[in-house]
Amino acid sequence: MGKVESTIKGEIMRLAKREVRGSFFPLRREVYSLKLKLSSLMKSFTAMERQAKEVLQEQAKKKFELQATPEEVKVSRLTPQRIRLLRNKIGISQKDLGILLGVSIGAVGMWEKGKFAPSAPKKAALIALRKLGKREVKKLLAEKKQGLKEKGGKAAAKKPARKKVVAARKKNRRPKPARKR
């Protein structure tokens, strides 16, 4: 009886394995094809993500410039009081306004006193600043300051090289002859 039982059990196992293999192999092929599709989609997604990042960087560079239309510049009246009110409304100092517009603190002070008027491009930038809110101005100011720090860092890195050149020149000089008295 034990032999018949083990024979039936063995036959059932063999048939079960065969059934599993029959349903498993088509699924295996399908999984492989899905993996290939997923891989190609990931590659295309990475490429699109890279392009989107480049576009965002280009847009950020374009946003960096404050500009207004020529019609707005002609129509607007920027008096010294209005320049001061604009600066106070935005909540920035003369120094920060100078950084945003690319001018010195003295120029901003002269505009506010009425001794000088801003040039056309600076006037356009002031008009563009009127359209921005406090948060946008703070963000723009932070970007400008970061750009200035990066430029300053490069210039500071060049100074020691200049000192080395000057020191090397001093070493190569001939000693001055002693004066006869």
Secondary structure, DSSP 8 states (H G I E B T S, - for coil): -HHHHHHHHHHHHHHHHHHHHHHHHHHHHHHHHHHHHHHHHHHHHHHHHHHHHHHHHHHHHHHTS----HHHHHH----HHHHHHHHHHHT--HHHHHHHHT--HHHHHHHHHTSS---HHHHHHHHHHHHS-HHHHHHHHHHHHHHHHHHHHHHHHHHHHHHHHHHHHHHHS--------
